[in-house]
Amino acid sequence: MEVPLDPEIEQVVRQKVESGEYPSVSALVEEALFLLVERDWSRSQAELREKLPSAFGLDPDASTKDQLP
């Protein structure tokens, strides 16, 4: 797969590989994608934490101890 990059991004990738920080462009892209997936997962978890209390009729601003029967 070939992906066209802006020259500035391509230079950053080249510098990271040439410095030895990453063994290859593939390794850099793999880590970048892993971090993207991890960020998306974290956002999804945060959204769930916000939505779940109201789904159960709980006040998200109240402490858990105050809401349990």
N, C-alpha and C positions, 0 to 999 in steps of 0.2 A: 504494500500500500504506500502510495506517495501522498504526502500532505504538503501543500504549498504553505510556507510560513513568511511572515513579514521579515524583511532583512534584519531588523533589530532582534526579533525573537530567535531567528536562526543563529545570530551571533552569540546570544546568551547560551543556546544549546551547545554550540560548538565550543565555547569557553568552558562550560561545565564538563564536557567530555575530555577536552584537551588537558584540563587541570587535574584530571584523574578523579574528580568528585563522583563521576559516573563512568562505568566501564564502556558504555556504548549509548548511542542515541536511544536504542530500544529500552535500555534500563531506565533512562531518564523519563521517557514517555510512560513506561509502566508505573513508575513511582508517582508521576503526576496524575495519572488516571486513578491510582489507588487513593491518593489524597482527595481527589474530586469525589469519588464514591463515598469515602469516609465523611467528607463535609456534608454531602447530600443526606447521608444516613443520620448524621447528628442533627441536621435541620429537621428531618422527619420526626426524630425522637422528641425534639423540642416542641414541635407542633402537636404531637400526640399528648405530651404532658399538659399543654395548654387546653386541649379539647376534652380530654377524658373527664376531668372533674365535672364539667357542665353536662356531659353525657349521662352522668349518674346523679345529677341534681345537686351536686356539691358546690359550695362556694370556693373557687380557686384561691381566694385571698385569705380564707380562714385557715387556721391550723387544722391538721388532720385530727388531732385529739378532740377538738371541739365538734367535729362533724360525725364521729362514729357513734353508733347507738350504744 
